[in-house]
Amino acid sequence: MKQPDKSKVGRRDFLRALGAGAGVAATAVVPLATEAAAVESDTDKKKARYQETEHVKTFYRVNRYPG
């Protein structure tokens, strides 16, 4: 009787390795996100960000619903 070749990677093994790689990649990205959030100071958090430019005025004018 002939032994099956074990050097081939099965579909389930491939998907299992792919899932483990995605988990490792997700944990590597998390520290970068927390450092970026720490850069913004308290005064930066409270400053006004809305600017009424022509682009914003056009957006609100175009997206009005009929009354």
Steps between C-alpha positions, in 0.01 A plus 500: 500500500628842405539772765328835416734792443493718814703786347191652340323772695132429533226756458418502870863541600536787256192678637613442858839657424332788319279570801794492738690742278206742498488491879870580526465786250206647694693500828796668332282792385338571838801675664527740206142617547544574872813710440323717245215570741743605774654774281187720507504734801202608707480841329508333158204284600292806591574722202235572238542285191195599298570758229217636292665495159335514160532122476309453826233753401451321167469164675224622729323687219501195270396250768194685631184298507183651360279633776 
